């Protein structure tokens, strides 16, 4: 019997590339503030995706050009740690 790890393949990402993050916060202004704090004036697009049923949370899609894996991971971790962001996907 083969080990399941034998079937795992590493995804190869060619950089630079456009990358998307889904950000969940309590208000779209909170998301915008976090983006300014993390990526400053780096060109990006931000689109509202959904609001929760009760309206407590909003999710927004952030798309931007990342130059390498380190930058992609840094942005993810910085957004995830930001006080205004509840979750990053």
Secondary structure by P-SEA (a helix, b strand, c coil): cccccccbbbbbbcccbbbbbbbbcccaaaaaaaaaaacccccbbbbbccccccccbbbbbbbbbbccaaaaaaaaaaaaacccccccc
